[in-house]
Amino acid sequence: MPSENLRWETLEALKNSPKGKLKYSPDWLEKGEDILSGCIEVSSLSPISGQILKRLSPRPLLKTYSLTSCIRDTSPRPSEDLSAGASFPISPREILSPTSPPPVSIHAEEDEQKAEEIKEDSVESPVASSPPAISVLSPRATQMAGCIRMCEQKHKAKAKAELSLRQEQQERLVATVANRESEQLKRYEEFMELKQRQEYQSMRDMMEKATQESLGRQEKLREEHKHRMKILNLRLREAEQQRLREAELERQRQVEGRERHRAINAIQEEVLQLNQLLQPRPSTLTDPALDHAPYITRGNQLCSQVSEVVPASADGQFPSVEDLTVAERALQEMRSLVRNLQDEVAQAAERKKKEQEEEEEKKKRHEELKAQQEEQKKNAARSAKEKAKKEGLQTGADESTLKWYNMLQDQASQCAQAFDELSKAKDTQTKKLKMELQKAATTPVSQIANISGAPLREAFEKIDKLLSNHPVTSAGKTVSTSHHPQGLEFVSYKLAEKFVKQGEEEVASNHSAAFPIAAVASGIWELHPKIGELILAHLHKKCPYAVPHYPPMESGTSVEDYQKILGYRVEDSKVEGQDSFLKRMSGMIRLYAAIIQMRWPYTGKQGPHPHGLNHGWRWLAQILNMEPLADITATILFDFLEVCGNALMKQYRGQFWKLVLLIYEEYFPRIEAVTSTGQMGSVTRLKQFLETSLRTKQIPAPKSELGSAFFRS
């Protein structure tokens, strides 16, 4: 099979030819190069191609034609096909599959590299050194070449379409990438803006935090400043308190010094007075048994001793306790001297006693005669009094009332004498205790007001505790009557005096204050009866018309003293005005009228009132049995009936109205008869009250009367 071998050799030769080594690149179309640019050269055969053709066919070689010739052989022979195929450096694979498109490269760099290699192969092809090309194209070859050209054009068009498609894809890709990059740029800008805002926010937070910290530091400094101010104020207060304590101690020292000074002055005065007693009297000068010289000498020595102590305190300095002790010892010795001298004088008087017996007998006879005369005077007065009873009303209280009045005054005097030591105490501690006890007794009474039941009950409990020897707090200090043996007597006396004083001043100015004061007073009276007796004693002493009692003027009594007995205030020999006097008497009568009808609702005791309405009926009956006094009787009758009339009406009913009618028909004309024209105000008020009461058969309850709702508030 030699022909087969030759074919393969021919194909191998074509393969090894420069055109056979031609490489195609898919990037030619993108670069705008011609795919067959390497085939423009005239194809040429190798030098041994003639020998090959001779072996293939014994016929003479045909006239060569150019590949660009338009002659086309419609019946090519195999030798022509072979020669034609030999004139084109195309691989058998390309000829067998002319429609297969060249591979398209995705990577632009590889396409460019392949194009450069093709150019280098084209340059390196030995065109110049090759022998002149012989165009041996047969019609078959020409047809093949045309087909190849058409295939190349088709591939070129397809490549252009793919290129344009790729360009569009690339443009879309570029647009997509551009859009993506634009979006990424926007996101980056948004991110940068967000980061900037975050930095701005963090900066603002930092500034706010710094501001808050600054405000916190300022607040802390302010608190520290306040704390320091508090400490400074506390220290200043402590310093002020220390100064006040020192001032109080200094004042107390000065007070004690003044007390010692006054005591020494009193001692000196008493010593001088006692020294005067040592001097011989005219009655004893004639007695040779009495020798006053030793007493006078020692008395003068004691006076000098006391006088030596006094000048030491004349220069603004106060005497010491030792000086006071020396002065007291001198006083005691001076008293003993006076007693001794008085004893001697008494012995001398005994000697004269026998001489005076006869004279005493004469005096006794004279006194008996005087007593008989006084008895006759009393009988005459008694007969005149009985005659006055038969003819008209009494001019004074009856004997039982006067006995009761005197008994109450005696009890008050005994109570005052019982705490005489406490009231006259000179030491500071006892004086301080006395003042605290007096404040504890009088302050709750001063706080009684017509407001509600709670303060009233509080005042009552304080007074009750104080009278029961329990400790109470007054002005921030705890005090009790058990702190002094005479404390209870002192508190009882001052408490009763304060109740009456409230009626004299508070009730006189404010009539509505009578009932709350009376409620507390009656409650204390019920638990502590002695207080009630002292209240009556003080009331009768300041207002004798509450007995009722019209004290007569006794012989030897001055006008000022008699005015005091009647209840008037006398200061510096000046008697108070009638209006002021009637106002005070009215207040005390109103308080008495409220006491006899009020009861303290919290005592829980059963039984009659300790000084109830029966005493009010007795007082009213006794007033009507006594001659009326101008301006006084009308005032006290009106005040008593206005406060207590409703209670008496409910208690005695018909009997009470008979009494009111008696006042209006029989007693009131007597009041008008003794009343002058300028004193008709109280008389007019009483007349209107009696007429209204008799016409309506009703006496209204006082507006300021305390009901059960008051004590529940």
C-alpha positions as MATLAB code, in Angstrom:
seq = 'MPSENLRWETLEALKNSPKGKLKYSPDWLEKGEDILSGCIEVSSLSPISGQILKRLSPRPLLKTYSLTSCIRDTSPRPSEDLSAGASFPISPREILSPTSPPPVSIHAEEDEQKAEEIKEDSVESPVASSPPAISVLSPRATQMAGCIRMCEQKHKAKAKAELSLRQEQQERLVATVANRESEQLKRYEEFMELKQRQEYQSMRDMMEKATQESLGRQEKLREEHKHRMKILNLRLREAEQQRLREAELERQRQVEGRERHRAINAIQEEVLQLNQLLQPRPSTLTDPALDHAPYITRGNQLCSQVSEVVPASADGQFPSVEDLTVAERALQEMRSLVRNLQDEVAQAAERKKKEQEEEEEKKKRHEELKAQQEEQKKNAARSAKEKAKKEGLQTGADESTLKWYNMLQDQASQCAQAFDELSKAKDTQTKKLKMELQKAATTPVSQIANISGAPLREAFEKIDKLLSNHPVTSAGKTVSTSHHPQGLEFVSYKLAEKFVKQGEEEVASNHSAAFPIAAVASGIWELHPKIGELILAHLHKKCPYAVPHYPPMESGTSVEDYQKILGYRVEDSKVEGQDSFLKRMSGMIRLYAAIIQMRWPYTGKQGPHPHGLNHGWRWLAQILNMEPLADITATILFDFLEVCGNALMKQYRGQFWKLVLLIYEEYFPRIEAVTSTGQMGSVTRLKQFLETSLRTKQIPAPKSELGSAFFRS';
ca = [
       0.000    0.000    0.000;
       2.573    2.590   -1.076;
      -0.015    5.168   -1.949;
      -1.399    5.127    1.559;
       2.026    5.709    2.969;
       2.598    8.613    0.621;
      -0.609   10.224    1.715;
       0.395   10.106    5.264;
       3.779   11.521    4.387;
       2.048   14.312    2.463;
      -0.123   15.088    5.396;
       2.865   15.035    7.663;
       4.669   17.439    5.324;
       1.691   19.757    5.298;
       1.544   19.586    9.034;
       5.160   20.541    9.315;
       4.793   23.422    6.866;
       4.526   27.020    8.175;
       0.875   27.158    7.311;
       0.268   23.887    8.987;
       1.593   25.388   12.164;
      -0.850   28.265   11.919;
      -2.785   28.724   15.199;
      -6.230   30.183   15.565;
      -7.212   32.517   18.393;
     -10.802   33.155   19.487;
      -9.879   36.749   20.356;
      -9.221   37.826   16.752;
     -12.712   39.108   16.284;
     -12.566   41.096   19.537;
      -9.275   42.606   18.481;
     -10.572   43.404   15.010;
      -8.079   41.107   13.153;
      -8.834   38.948   10.203;
      -9.067   35.262   10.960;
      -7.386   34.255    7.626;
      -4.817   36.979    7.669;
      -2.113   34.329    7.735;
      -3.510   32.690    4.630;
      -3.205   35.710    2.355;
       0.218   34.538    1.227;
       0.358   32.389   -1.835;
       0.487   28.817   -0.914;
       3.616   27.082   -2.046;
       4.709   23.508   -2.228;
       7.827   22.076   -0.888;
      10.718   21.121   -3.268;
       9.865   17.497   -3.102;
       6.220   18.034   -3.968;
       6.951   17.221   -7.613;
       8.336   13.861   -6.817;
       5.318   13.136   -4.739;
       3.007   14.093   -7.522;
       4.937   11.865   -9.971;
       4.515    8.954   -7.725;
       0.873    9.614   -7.316;
       0.067    9.913  -11.029;
       1.960    9.182  -14.247;
       0.228   12.024  -16.001;
       2.036   15.284  -16.604;
       1.625   17.977  -14.150;
      -1.133   20.307  -14.819;
      -0.673   23.950  -15.298;
      -0.629   25.588  -12.012;
      -3.170   28.109  -11.127;
      -3.348   30.715   -8.579;
      -5.547   30.207   -5.595;
      -7.277   33.348   -6.568;
      -8.221   32.070   -9.977;
     -11.852   31.962  -10.875;
     -11.508   28.656  -12.883;
     -13.378   25.864  -11.246;
     -13.044   22.217  -12.104;
     -16.252   20.421  -11.604;
     -14.676   16.978  -11.692;
     -11.475   17.023   -9.800;
      -9.424   13.977   -9.498;
      -7.985   12.525   -6.526;
      -4.575   13.752   -7.414;
      -5.911   17.276   -7.791;
      -7.622   17.059   -4.521;
      -4.475   15.928   -2.973;
      -2.444   18.625   -4.651;
      -5.050   21.171   -3.741;
      -5.061   19.971   -0.233;
      -1.346   20.192   -0.288;
      -1.442   23.817   -1.363;
      -3.372   24.854    1.814;
      -1.995   24.452    5.270;
      -5.247   23.228    6.723;
      -5.472   20.252    8.967;
      -7.615   17.369    7.943;
      -9.755   17.955   11.036;
     -10.584   21.472    9.903;
     -11.503   20.240    6.465;
     -13.713   17.473    7.804;
     -15.579   19.795   10.189;
     -15.712   23.169    8.513;
     -18.761   24.364   10.500;
     -17.279   23.922   13.929;
     -16.703   27.339   15.410;
     -13.445   28.232   16.921;
     -13.348   28.160   20.666;
     -14.048   31.492   22.329;
     -11.610   32.438   25.052;
     -13.020   33.882   28.204;
      -9.723   35.245   29.387;
      -8.572   38.204   27.370;
      -4.940   37.816   28.362;
      -4.709   34.251   26.908;
      -6.320   35.432   23.615;
      -3.802   38.231   23.251;
      -0.942   35.808   23.940;
      -2.184   33.397   21.242;
      -2.514   36.236   18.749;
       1.074   37.251   19.416;
       2.223   33.640   18.874;
       0.348   33.507   15.518;
       2.049   36.742   14.480;
       5.408   35.338   15.447;
       4.741   32.151   13.441;
       3.749   34.250   10.485;
       6.936   36.226   10.745;
       9.052   33.175   11.208;
       7.549   31.372    8.205;
      10.223   31.108    5.536;
       8.273   32.804    2.762;
      11.199   34.547    1.320;
      13.427   31.513    1.348;
      10.770   29.196   -0.042;
      10.760   28.550   -3.689;
       8.243   30.303   -5.843;
       4.713   29.154   -5.220;
       3.010   27.163   -7.808;
      -0.690   27.565   -8.057;
      -2.073   24.142   -8.727;
      -5.669   24.758   -7.641;
      -8.113   22.405   -9.126;
     -11.780   23.113   -9.369;
     -12.248   20.864   -6.400;
      -9.667   22.840   -4.512;
     -11.139   26.050   -5.662;
     -14.522   24.894   -4.503;
     -12.981   23.858   -1.266;
     -11.289   27.203   -0.972;
     -14.574   28.955   -1.600;
     -16.215   26.800    0.954;
     -13.442   27.594    3.304;
     -13.889   31.259    2.521;
     -17.591   31.044    3.091;
     -17.030   29.091    6.250;
     -14.551   31.689    7.339;
     -17.028   34.499    6.619;
     -19.740   32.575    8.378;
     -17.471   32.057   11.316;
     -16.445   35.662   11.130;
     -20.073   36.783   11.215;
     -20.790   34.390   14.008;
     -17.711   35.580   15.791;
     -18.843   39.176   15.274;
     -22.297   38.313   16.649;
     -20.756   36.543   19.594;
     -18.356   39.440   19.971;
     -21.223   41.923   19.985;
     -23.089   39.656   22.436;
     -20.004   39.454   24.577;
     -19.604   43.189   24.316;
     -23.187   43.598   25.448;
     -22.554   41.128   28.245;
     -19.396   42.989   29.128;
     -21.295   46.276   29.025;
     -24.024   44.821   31.172;
     -21.381   43.389   33.439;
     -19.620   46.741   33.532;
     -22.954   48.481   34.177;
     -23.771   45.916   36.851;
     -20.340   46.309   38.359;
     -20.682   50.099   38.093;
     -24.090   49.950   39.748;
     -22.772   47.625   42.357;
     -19.785   49.855   42.921;
     -22.105   52.872   43.034;
     -24.307   51.094   45.571;
     -21.218   50.081   47.476;
     -20.053   53.701   47.318;
     -23.447   54.821   48.583;
     -23.300   52.183   51.299;
     -19.797   53.322   52.121;
     -20.936   56.923   52.241;
     -23.908   55.893   54.395;
     -21.551   53.879   56.559;
     -19.196   56.857   56.849;
     -22.163   59.106   57.619;
     -23.418   56.596   60.191;
     -19.955   56.383   61.645;
     -19.773   60.168   61.721;
     -23.172   60.336   63.428;
     -22.068   57.655   65.864;
     -18.916   59.592   66.583;
     -20.983   62.767   66.961;
     -23.451   60.906   69.236;
     -20.613   59.380   71.244;
     -19.025   62.805   71.476;
     -22.338   64.304   72.599;
     -22.860   61.416   75.079;
     -19.369   62.002   76.330;
     -20.086   65.710   76.692;
     -23.418   64.960   78.432;
     -21.688   62.492   80.689;
     -19.031   65.080   81.427;
     -21.816   67.610   82.087;
     -23.622   65.176   84.365;
     -20.394   64.430   86.162;
     -19.766   68.155   86.476;
     -23.314   68.674   87.806;
     -22.798   65.732   90.137;
     -19.565   67.244   91.381;
     -21.308   70.590   91.794;
     -24.171   68.915   93.677;
     -21.675   67.049   95.804;
     -19.822   70.286   96.499;
     -23.143   71.939   97.293;
     -24.037   69.105   99.676;
     -20.588   69.330  101.249;
     -21.089   73.078  101.557;
     -24.476   72.540  103.180;
     -22.953   69.936  105.483;
     -20.172   72.308  106.430;
     -22.731   75.063  106.949;
     -24.734   72.746  109.197;
     -21.593   71.899  111.131;
     -20.687   75.573  111.397;
     -24.235   76.453  112.448;
     -24.161   73.635  114.976;
     -20.853   74.879  116.318;
     -22.168   78.432  116.393;
     -25.293   77.198  118.166;
     -23.177   75.240  120.627;
     -20.998   78.304  121.150;
     -24.114   80.425  121.638;
     -25.539   77.858  124.048;
     -22.234   77.759  125.883;
     -22.274   81.545  126.039;
     -25.861   81.481  127.276;
     -24.959   78.848  129.870;
     -22.045   80.923  131.006;
     -24.248   84.013  131.022;
     -26.881   82.073  132.985;
     -24.251   80.867  135.430;
     -22.948   84.403  135.739;
     -26.477   85.713  136.186;
     -27.190   83.017  138.750;
     -23.949   83.851  140.515;
     -24.921   87.497  140.524;
     -28.426   86.647  141.736;
     -27.009   84.527  144.510;
     -24.509   87.264  145.281;
     -27.300   89.836  145.405;
     -29.295   87.500  147.634;
     -26.320   87.210  149.961;
     -25.878   90.960  149.742;
     -29.509   91.535  150.621;
     -29.271   88.932  153.362;
     -26.204   90.644  154.840;
     -27.956   94.012  154.603;
     -30.996   92.530  156.329;
     -28.735   90.977  158.976;
     -26.963   94.291  159.470;
     -30.293   96.069  159.768;
     -31.571   93.513  162.273;
     -28.314   93.658  164.217;
     -28.588   97.427  164.409;
     -32.198   97.155  165.501;
     -31.301   94.593  168.134;
     -28.453   96.827  169.226;
     -31.029   99.536  169.785;
     -32.907   97.120  172.050;
     -29.760   96.768  174.132;
     -29.888  100.456  174.943;
     -31.485  101.165  178.350;
     -35.065  102.304  178.294;
     -36.283  105.192  180.370;
     -38.303  102.790  182.494;
     -35.191  100.731  183.356;
     -32.795  103.621  184.003;
     -34.155  103.962  187.505;
     -33.494  100.291  188.253;
     -29.972   99.989  189.696;
     -30.012   96.165  189.376;
     -29.797   96.298  185.582;
     -26.336   96.961  184.040;
     -26.552   97.521  180.260;
     -22.847   98.313  179.717;
     -21.605   94.731  178.964;
     -24.489   94.138  176.574;
     -23.926   97.450  174.817;
     -20.184   96.806  174.434;
     -20.664   93.353  172.973;
     -23.461   94.625  170.744;
     -21.182   97.340  169.382;
     -18.501   94.723  168.684;
     -20.968   92.575  166.797;
     -22.168   95.595  164.793;
     -18.548   96.389  163.873;
     -17.964   92.763  162.875;
     -20.961   92.840  160.563;
     -19.987   96.265  159.213;
     -16.547   94.916  158.240;
     -18.204   92.370  155.965;
     -20.524   94.836  154.201;
     -17.893   97.237  152.695;
     -16.235   94.291  150.954;
     -19.322   94.038  148.718;
     -19.739   97.774  148.198;
     -17.193   97.920  145.322;
     -19.286   95.779  142.951;
     -18.157   92.525  144.536;
     -20.608   90.209  146.187;
     -20.086   88.782  149.665;
     -18.975   85.196  149.886;
     -20.686   82.395  151.750;
     -18.136   82.728  154.561;
     -19.015   86.406  154.974;
     -22.701   85.501  155.176;
     -21.890   82.804  157.747;
     -19.957   85.315  159.864;
     -22.841   87.779  159.695;
     -25.388   85.091  160.645;
     -23.266   84.051  163.629;
     -23.073   87.669  164.737;
     -26.848   87.941  164.376;
     -27.402   84.801  166.451;
     -25.128   86.117  169.156;
     -26.882   89.482  169.065;
     -30.219   87.730  169.467;
     -28.899   85.788  172.440;
     -27.704   89.052  173.983;
     -31.147   90.579  173.512;
     -32.802   87.480  174.996;
     -30.519   87.596  177.997;
     -31.223   91.276  178.459;
     -34.937   90.654  178.108;
     -34.742   87.910  180.711;
     -33.155   90.331  183.139;
     -35.758   92.920  182.319;
     -38.482   90.301  182.905;
     -37.003   89.494  186.287;
     -37.047   93.148  187.126;
     -40.630   93.325  185.963;
     -41.555   90.487  188.301;
     -40.338   92.549  191.130;
     -42.658   95.288  190.113;
     -45.554   92.917  189.606;
     -46.632   93.008  193.178;
     -46.650   96.754  193.081;
     -49.031   96.712  190.113;
     -51.574   94.222  191.528;
     -53.719   96.910  193.004;
     -53.763   98.806  189.754;
     -54.737   95.621  187.882;
     -57.693   95.083  190.184;
     -58.871   98.564  189.370;
     -58.505   97.832  185.660;
     -60.502   94.620  185.989;
     -63.372   96.427  187.552;
     -63.213   98.962  184.757;
     -63.199   96.209  182.114;
     -66.192   94.457  183.630;
     -68.117   97.682  183.450;
     -67.079   98.073  179.808;
     -68.193   94.500  179.028;
     -71.595   95.154  180.485;
     -71.964   98.189  178.270;
     -70.946   96.192  175.160;
     -73.478   93.494  176.039;
     -76.169   96.069  176.240;
     -75.161   97.377  172.796;
     -75.334   93.838  171.336;
     -78.779   93.283  172.761;
     -79.925   96.559  171.271;
     -78.500   95.578  167.854;
     -80.133   92.142  168.032;
     -83.471   93.652  168.866;
     -83.086   96.115  165.987;
     -82.273   93.240  163.653;
     -85.324   91.270  164.750;
     -87.412   94.355  164.268;
     -86.029   94.764  160.748;
     -86.921   91.138  159.989;
     -90.451   91.731  161.059;
     -90.753   94.946  159.115;
     -88.815   94.049  155.907;
     -85.804   92.177  154.348;
     -82.439   91.419  155.888;
     -79.431   93.703  155.517;
     -76.941   90.848  155.705;
     -76.530   87.088  155.425;
     -78.053   84.788  158.047;
     -75.960   83.115  160.709;
     -75.674   79.718  158.977;
     -74.429   81.342  155.783;
     -71.918   83.467  157.681;
     -70.736   80.408  159.574;
     -70.223   78.558  156.302;
     -68.454   81.590  154.823;
     -66.093   81.910  157.819;
     -65.374   78.181  157.776;
     -64.264   78.337  154.125;
     -62.060   81.349  154.798;
     -60.473   79.558  157.778;
     -59.736   76.520  155.612;
     -58.100   78.739  152.976;
     -56.008   80.464  155.671;
     -54.901   77.121  157.105;
     -53.935   75.919  153.638;
     -51.893   79.086  153.046;
     -50.149   78.635  156.411;
     -49.406   74.994  155.570;
     -47.061   75.983  152.745;
     -45.694   79.095  154.449;
     -42.196   77.581  154.523;
     -42.290   76.902  150.758;
     -43.640   80.344  149.896;
     -41.019   82.139  152.024;
     -38.077   79.947  151.018;
     -34.919   81.877  150.152;
     -32.702   79.181  148.647;
     -32.592   79.100  144.865;
     -33.531   75.445  144.485;
     -36.706   75.769  146.536;
     -37.668   78.984  144.760;
     -37.166   77.274  141.420;
     -39.325   74.323  142.532;
     -42.024   76.719  143.735;
     -42.118   78.486  140.364;
     -42.271   75.179  138.481;
     -45.132   73.918  140.666;
     -47.034   77.170  140.192;
     -46.578   76.992  136.401;
     -47.663   73.348  136.341;
     -50.838   74.256  138.276;
     -51.828   77.463  136.467;
     -50.743   76.791  132.847;
     -53.387   74.096  132.079;
     -56.117   76.366  133.471;
     -54.915   79.205  131.226;
     -55.070   76.869  128.193;
     -58.765   76.012  128.686;
     -60.746   77.257  125.687;
     -64.110   76.732  124.052;
     -62.639   74.921  121.001;
     -63.057   71.156  121.345;
     -63.157   68.424  123.971;
     -59.656   67.029  123.336;
     -57.662   70.045  124.655;
     -60.081   70.305  127.552;
     -59.505   66.681  128.479;
     -55.737   67.114  128.187;
     -55.806   70.067  130.604;
     -58.004   68.110  133.037;
     -55.641   65.100  132.975;
     -52.592   67.286  133.653;
     -54.274   68.893  136.673;
     -55.527   65.539  137.972;
     -52.046   63.975  137.674;
     -50.475   66.916  139.467;
     -52.962   66.690  142.353;
     -52.455   62.892  142.501;
     -48.689   63.282  143.146;
     -47.844   62.025  139.661;
     -45.073   63.708  137.663;
     -46.199   66.073  134.903;
     -44.280   67.959  132.218;
     -44.499   71.730  132.242;
     -42.376   74.036  130.053;
     -40.133   71.100  129.141;
     -39.474   70.150  132.784;
     -40.877   67.304  134.862;
     -42.285   68.301  138.231;
     -44.351   66.641  140.939;
     -45.954   67.712  144.206;
     -44.022   64.911  145.925;
     -40.778   66.861  145.438;
     -41.629   68.976  148.484;
     -43.658   68.114  151.623;
     -45.779   71.252  151.175;
     -46.067   70.924  147.391;
     -49.632   69.571  147.343;
     -50.981   72.317  149.618;
     -49.243   74.972  147.520;
     -50.550   73.571  144.230;
     -54.119   73.222  145.589;
     -54.193   76.816  146.809;
     -52.719   78.255  143.575;
     -54.979   76.115  141.392;
     -58.171   77.278  143.139;
     -56.938   80.854  142.992;
     -56.282   80.501  139.235;
     -59.803   79.140  138.559;
     -61.358   82.165  140.275;
     -58.948   84.504  138.483;
     -60.045   83.049  135.129;
     -63.632   83.880  136.028;
     -62.584   87.355  137.124;
     -60.656   88.102  133.909;
     -61.379   85.595  131.114;
     -65.099   85.033  131.701;
     -65.631   88.738  132.364;
     -64.254   89.499  128.873;
     -65.598   86.400  127.090;
     -68.836   84.970  128.525;
     -68.518   81.779  126.418;
     -65.413   80.779  128.402;
     -67.477   80.127  131.552;
     -68.665   76.629  130.638;
     -65.342   74.973  129.631;
     -63.656   76.384  132.760;
     -66.634   75.270  134.869;
     -66.530   71.761  133.343;
     -62.883   71.252  134.309;
     -63.386   72.877  137.727;
     -66.399   70.684  138.572;
     -64.519   67.551  137.435;
     -61.511   68.418  139.624;
     -63.920   69.308  142.471;
     -65.547   65.881  142.194;
     -62.211   64.009  142.341;
     -60.510   66.361  144.821;
     -63.158   67.955  147.129;
     -60.588   70.144  148.854;
     -60.061   72.062  145.613;
     -63.776   72.874  145.494;
     -63.723   74.309  149.012;
     -60.678   76.432  148.133;
     -62.406   77.640  144.940;
     -65.417   78.755  147.012;
     -63.154   80.449  149.569;
     -61.309   82.446  146.882;
     -64.581   83.226  145.104;
     -66.235   84.495  148.324;
     -63.176   86.567  149.171;
     -63.053   88.316  145.784;
     -66.830   88.365  145.225;
     -68.770   88.304  148.560;
     -72.009   88.539  146.547;
     -71.496   84.880  145.561;
     -72.138   83.889  149.223;
     -74.362   86.089  149.207;
     -72.917   88.412  151.839;
     -72.922   92.200  152.181;
     -70.094   92.837  154.665;
     -70.880   95.753  157.027;
     -68.269   98.382  157.736;
     -66.823   97.762  161.189;
     -65.488  100.434  163.450;
     -61.820  101.234  162.923;
     -61.841  100.027  159.334;
     -60.571  102.490  156.754;
     -62.509  103.264  153.610;
     -59.851  101.630  151.413;
     -59.892   98.427  153.457;
     -63.683   98.339  153.380;
     -63.638   98.778  149.592;
     -61.282   95.783  149.331;
     -63.653   93.737  151.514;
     -66.522   94.600  149.154;
     -64.457   93.323  146.200;
     -63.062   96.544  144.745;
     -59.457   96.769  143.572;
     -57.493   99.486  145.348;
     -54.079  100.439  143.975;
     -52.095  103.394  145.264;
     -55.154  104.607  147.206;
     -57.186  104.646  143.977;
     -60.375  102.584  143.793;
     -61.274  101.041  140.424;
     -64.230  102.344  138.457;
     -67.753  100.985  138.884;
     -67.877   99.547  135.358;
     -64.671   97.563  135.835;
     -65.898   96.357  139.240;
     -69.273   95.192  137.870;
     -67.541   93.462  134.929;
     -65.354   91.418  137.284;
     -68.259   90.554  139.599;
     -70.312   89.501  136.559;
     -67.542   87.159  135.351;
     -67.226   85.431  138.736;
     -71.025   85.069  139.163;
     -71.284   83.580  135.673;
     -68.483   81.098  136.463;
     -70.254   80.099  139.725;
     -73.580   79.675  137.882;
     -71.857   77.460  135.283;
     -70.068   75.327  137.918;
     -73.252   74.389  139.806;
     -74.854   72.958  136.628;
     -71.825   71.450  134.788;
     -70.385   67.979  135.390;
     -67.221   66.484  133.939;
     -68.405   63.647  131.651;
     -65.303   61.423  132.011;
     -65.056   60.834  135.774;
     -67.401   57.832  135.715;
     -68.568   58.574  139.268;
     -72.211   58.182  140.160;
     -74.032   60.359  142.630;
     -75.054   63.986  143.066;
     -73.047   66.995  141.981;
     -70.593   68.072  144.738;
     -72.033   71.593  144.544;
     -75.127   71.330  142.379;
     -78.275   73.256  141.506;
     -79.617   73.091  145.084;
     -76.883   75.579  146.034;
     -77.998   77.780  143.157;
     -81.567   77.700  144.469;
     -80.288   78.532  147.982;
     -78.230   81.450  146.611;
     -81.203   82.838  144.695;
     -83.513   82.522  147.716;
     -81.031   84.265  150.018;
     -80.505   87.098  147.521;
     -84.279   87.687  147.509;
     -84.314   87.757  151.340;
     -81.737   90.579  151.404;
     -82.185   94.249  150.649;
     -80.983   94.993  147.095;
     -77.869   97.039  146.428;
     -77.848   99.712  143.783;
     -76.424   98.522  140.426;
     -74.953   95.335  141.969;
     -78.020   93.230  142.707;
     -79.549   93.804  139.254;
     -76.257   92.868  137.532;
     -75.608   89.638  139.421;
     -79.284   88.549  139.225;
     -79.333   89.000  135.444;
     -76.011   87.146  134.951;
     -77.030   84.290  137.249;
     -80.453   83.756  135.628;
     -79.089   84.041  132.078;
     -76.490   81.297  132.725;
     -78.336   79.058  135.183;
     -82.014   79.929  134.629;
     -82.626   77.197  132.052;
     -81.156   74.494  134.338;
     -83.187   75.736  137.348;
     -86.329   75.824  135.206;
     -85.843   72.181  134.206;
     -85.045   71.144  137.780;
     -87.709   73.018  139.801;
     -90.326   73.791  137.100;
     -93.411   75.385  138.760;
     -91.584   76.494  141.903;
     -89.028   78.253  139.757;
     -91.689   80.202  137.864;
     -93.240   81.254  141.171;
     -89.823   82.557  142.208;
     -89.392   84.439  138.928;
     -92.836   85.978  139.342;
     -91.910   87.011  142.892;
     -88.774   88.700  141.572;
     -90.705   90.582  138.926;
     -93.646   91.679  141.092;
     -92.141   92.279  144.531;
     -88.320   92.320  144.427;
     -87.772   94.231  141.190;
     -89.627   97.365  142.466;
     -87.232   97.416  145.450;
     -84.286   97.319  142.968;
     -85.746  100.227  141.015;
     -86.265  102.156  144.245;
     -82.557  102.003  145.238;
     -81.192  102.576  141.730;
     -80.327  106.062  140.562;
     -80.960  107.399  137.070;
     -77.385  106.838  135.839;
     -77.398  103.155  136.896;
     -80.484  101.974  135.018;
     -78.632   99.918  132.352;
     -78.445   96.698  134.380;
     -81.982   97.271  135.715;
     -83.354   97.568  132.169;
     -81.626   94.357  131.068;
     -83.045   92.470  134.068;
     -86.562   93.819  133.457;
     -86.531   92.807  129.768;
     -85.231   89.364  130.673;
     -87.961   88.799  133.308;
     -90.740   90.060  131.051;
     -89.624   87.874  128.098;
     -89.299   84.808  130.317;
     -92.715   85.257  131.920;
     -94.374   85.944  128.582;
     -92.873   82.900  126.780;
     -92.709   80.671  129.886;
     -89.276   79.694  128.661;
     -85.676   80.588  129.517;
     -83.379   79.653  126.622;
     -80.247   77.646  127.238;
     -77.010   79.671  127.082;
     -75.451   79.791  123.612;
     -72.057   78.765  124.967;
     -73.354   75.698  126.842;
     -71.313   72.556  126.105;
     -73.192   69.608  124.672;
     -72.218   65.965  124.314;
     -70.995   66.586  120.744;
     -68.422   69.055  122.093;
     -66.762   66.442  124.298;
     -66.696   63.871  121.462;
     -64.754   66.243  119.179;
];
